[in-house]
């Protein structure tokens, strides 16, 4: 609800992914997929992955950024936590030129 022009939950609030779309760049999307694992002892481990979907012409110019994006997102999760990492991505995608 905080970013209705940028973030969508295609499967609704109980789904396991969200999509971040750039309002400025047609075809640019970041999908964040999450799974929650609970072991026999009740320990909960969230696993989040970033899947970029970027137009071919943009990929040619920014190949390293596209390839390194998922690992950088995992590093952000360790440093900032889940909520701050996702918020940071949303803000960076939604920034106006």
C-alpha positions in Angstrom: 0.0 0.0 0.0 3.0 2.3 0.6 4.2 2.1 -3.0 1.2 1.2 -5.2 2.7 2.5 -8.5 5.9 0.4 -8.0 5.1 -2.7 -6.0 2.6 -5.4 -6.8 1.7 -8.7 -5.1 0.5 -10.8 -8.1 -0.7 -13.7 -5.8 -2.1 -11.4 -3.2 -0.9 -10.9 0.4 -0.4 -14.6 1.0 1.8 -15.1 -2.1 5.5 -15.9 -2.0 6.8 -13.1 -4.2 6.5 -9.4 -5.0 7.3 -7.5 -8.1 9.0 -4.1 -8.2 8.4 -2.2 -11.5 10.1 0.9 -12.6 7.6 3.6 -13.5 10.3 5.2 -15.8 11.8 2.2 -17.5 9.4 0.0 -19.5 10.1 -3.7 -19.0 12.3 -3.3 -15.9 11.2 -5.5 -13.0 12.7 -6.9 -9.9 11.1 -9.9 -8.4 11.7 -10.8 -4.8 10.9 -14.4 -4.0 10.8 -15.8 -0.5 10.5 -19.1 1.2 10.3 -19.8 5.0 12.0 -22.9 6.3 11.2 -24.3 9.8 13.4 -27.1 11.1 12.5 -29.8 13.5 13.6 -27.7 16.4 11.3 -24.8 15.4 14.0 -22.5 14.1 12.7 -20.3 11.3 15.0 -19.3 8.4 13.7 -16.9 5.7 15.3 -17.3 2.3 14.9 -14.4 -0.1 16.1 -14.2 -3.7 16.2 -11.3 -6.2 15.3 -12.1 -9.8 15.9 -9.2 -12.2 14.0 -8.9 -15.5 15.6 -6.2 -17.6 15.1 -5.3 -21.3 17.8 -6.7 -23.6 19.1 -3.2 -24.6 19.6 -2.3 -21.0 21.3 -5.5 -20.2 24.0 -5.0 -22.8 25.1 -1.7 -21.1 24.8 -3.0 -17.5 25.7 -6.7 -17.7 27.8 -6.7 -14.6 25.1 -5.0 -12.5 22.5 -7.5 -13.7 24.7 -10.5 -13.0 25.8 -9.2 -9.5 22.3 -8.0 -8.5 21.1 -11.2 -6.7 24.4 -11.5 -4.7 24.3 -7.8 -3.8 20.8 -8.2 -2.6 21.8 -11.1 -0.3 24.6 -8.9 1.1 22.1 -6.1 1.7 19.9 -8.6 3.6 22.7 -9.5 5.9 23.7 -5.8 6.5 20.3 -4.1 6.6 17.7 -6.8 7.3 14.7 -7.8 5.2 12.5 -4.8 5.5 15.2 -2.2 5.0 16.7 -4.1 2.0 13.4 -4.3 0.2 12.6 -0.7 1.0 16.0 0.3 -0.4 15.3 -1.5 -3.7 11.9 0.0 -4.0 13.2 3.5 -3.5 16.1 3.0 -6.0 13.7 1.6 -8.7 11.1 4.3 -8.1 13.5 7.3 -8.2 12.8 9.9 -10.8 15.6 11.1 -13.1 
